[in-house]
């Protein structure tokens, strides 16, 4: 997400080549230097999003297990997110159109010491410069917010 900033401020080091990692549930995960994470692209008909997973030479095993829980029924996650968005739209009526247009862009699992914690990032047609996100803790979504 901040790849452009990292490129401007970082010391140029040779890229480490990491072989793709295959998981029977997530499919092929590839390393993304910009995200500094392993990425699985889920192309479910109702919910197409990416899952970013921490790890060095390979994705962290605990985080893979958590990521796998999103695959069989992404609808369960959507069912939780819908009321969160509706509540936020009610609380911020001037932003209701933007909020109700949000869709999951990525689920980010970066904390091996807290495998039941993730951040969910959203995208939408009217997000402008805002980066919308919510927490996902112990199977529950909460705290919709944005960064400018």
C-alpha positions as CSV (number, residue, x, y, z in Angstrom):
1,X,0.0,0.0,0.0
2,X,2.9,2.3,0.6
3,X,5.2,0.9,-2.0
4,X,5.9,4.3,-3.6
5,X,7.1,5.7,-0.3
6,X,9.2,2.7,0.5
7,X,10.9,3.0,-2.9
8,X,11.7,6.7,-2.4
9,X,13.1,6.3,1.1
10,X,14.6,2.8,1.2
11,X,18.1,1.7,0.5
12,X,18.0,-0.2,-2.8
13,X,18.6,-3.9,-2.1
14,X,18.4,-6.7,-4.5
15,X,15.0,-8.4,-4.5
16,X,14.8,-11.8,-2.8
17,X,13.2,-14.3,-5.2
18,X,10.7,-16.4,-3.4
19,X,9.1,-19.4,-5.2
20,X,5.3,-19.5,-5.3
21,X,3.7,-21.4,-2.4
22,X,0.9,-23.8,-3.1
23,X,-1.8,-24.4,-0.5
24,X,-4.6,-26.9,-1.2
25,X,-7.3,-24.5,-0.1
26,X,-5.9,-21.0,-0.9
27,X,-4.3,-22.0,-4.2
28,X,-1.0,-20.5,-5.3
29,X,0.3,-17.7,-3.1
30,X,3.0,-15.4,-4.5
31,X,5.2,-12.9,-2.8
32,X,4.5,-9.3,-3.4
33,X,7.4,-6.9,-2.7
34,X,5.2,-3.9,-2.6
35,X,2.9,-5.4,0.0
36,X,5.7,-7.2,1.8
37,X,3.4,-10.2,2.1
38,X,2.3,-13.4,0.5
39,X,-0.8,-12.9,-1.6
40,X,-3.7,-15.3,-2.4
41,X,-6.3,-14.0,-4.9
42,X,-9.7,-15.4,-4.2
43,X,-12.0,-15.2,-7.2
44,X,-15.3,-16.3,-5.5
45,X,-18.4,-15.2,-7.5
46,X,-19.8,-13.2,-4.6
47,X,-16.6,-12.0,-3.0
48,X,-13.4,-11.5,-5.0
49,X,-10.6,-10.3,-2.8
50,X,-7.0,-10.8,-1.9
51,X,-5.6,-12.3,1.3
52,X,-2.2,-11.0,2.4
53,X,-0.2,-13.2,4.7
54,X,3.0,-12.5,6.6
55,X,6.0,-14.8,6.3
56,X,9.6,-14.8,5.3
57,X,10.5,-17.7,3.0
58,X,7.0,-19.0,3.0
59,X,3.6,-17.9,4.5
60,X,3.3,-18.2,8.2
61,X,1.5,-21.5,9.0
62,X,-0.8,-20.1,11.7
63,X,-1.9,-17.3,9.4
64,X,-2.5,-19.8,6.5
65,X,-4.9,-21.7,8.8
66,X,-6.8,-18.4,9.6
67,X,-6.8,-17.4,5.9
68,X,-8.3,-20.8,4.9
69,X,-11.3,-20.1,7.0
70,X,-12.4,-17.3,4.6
71,X,-12.4,-19.5,1.5
72,X,-15.3,-22.0,1.9
73,X,-17.9,-19.4,2.8
74,X,-16.9,-15.8,2.1
75,X,-20.7,-15.1,2.3
76,X,-20.4,-15.4,6.1
77,X,-18.0,-12.5,6.1
78,X,-20.2,-10.5,3.8
79,X,-23.2,-11.1,6.2
80,X,-21.2,-9.5,9.0
81,X,-19.9,-6.6,7.0
82,X,-23.3,-5.5,5.6
83,X,-24.7,-4.3,9.0
84,X,-21.4,-2.7,9.8
85,X,-21.6,-0.6,6.7
86,X,-25.3,0.2,7.2
87,X,-24.6,1.3,10.7
88,X,-21.7,3.6,9.6
89,X,-23.9,5.0,6.7
90,X,-26.6,5.8,9.3
91,X,-24.0,7.5,11.6
92,X,-22.4,9.4,8.8
93,X,-25.2,10.3,6.4
94,X,-23.1,12.7,4.3
95,X,-20.8,9.7,3.5
96,X,-23.6,7.1,3.2
97,X,-23.3,6.7,-0.6
98,X,-19.5,6.1,-0.4
99,X,-19.8,3.7,2.6
100,X,-22.6,1.6,1.1
101,X,-20.5,1.3,-2.1
102,X,-17.5,-0.3,-0.3
103,X,-16.4,-3.9,-1.1
104,X,-13.7,-6.0,0.3
105,X,-10.4,-5.4,-1.4
106,X,-8.0,-7.4,0.9
107,X,-7.9,-9.3,4.2
108,X,-4.5,-8.7,5.8
109,X,-3.1,-11.2,8.2
110,X,0.3,-9.9,9.4
111,X,0.5,-10.8,13.1
112,X,1.6,-14.4,13.8
113,X,1.4,-13.8,17.5
114,X,-2.3,-12.9,17.0
115,X,-3.6,-15.3,14.3
116,X,-7.2,-14.5,15.1
117,X,-6.7,-10.8,14.2
118,X,-6.9,-9.3,10.7
119,X,-7.5,-6.0,9.0
120,X,-10.0,-5.8,6.2
121,X,-9.4,-3.1,3.6
122,X,-12.1,-1.9,1.3
123,X,-12.3,-0.2,-2.1
124,X,-15.2,1.4,-3.9
125,X,-16.1,3.7,-6.8
126,X,-16.3,6.8,-4.6
127,X,-13.5,6.4,-2.1
128,X,-11.3,9.2,-3.5
129,X,-8.2,9.3,-1.3
130,X,-9.7,7.5,1.7
131,X,-8.4,4.1,2.7
132,X,-11.4,2.3,4.4
133,X,-10.7,-0.5,6.8
134,X,-12.1,-2.4,9.7
135,X,-10.8,-4.8,12.3
136,X,-11.5,-8.6,12.3
137,X,-11.0,-10.1,15.7
138,X,-12.0,-13.6,16.8
139,X,-14.3,-14.0,13.9
140,X,-16.1,-10.6,14.3
141,X,-15.8,-7.4,12.2
142,X,-15.8,-4.1,14.0
143,X,-14.6,-0.5,14.0
144,X,-15.0,0.8,10.4
145,X,-12.7,3.7,9.9
146,X,-10.7,5.4,7.2
147,X,-7.3,7.0,6.7
148,X,-6.8,10.0,4.4
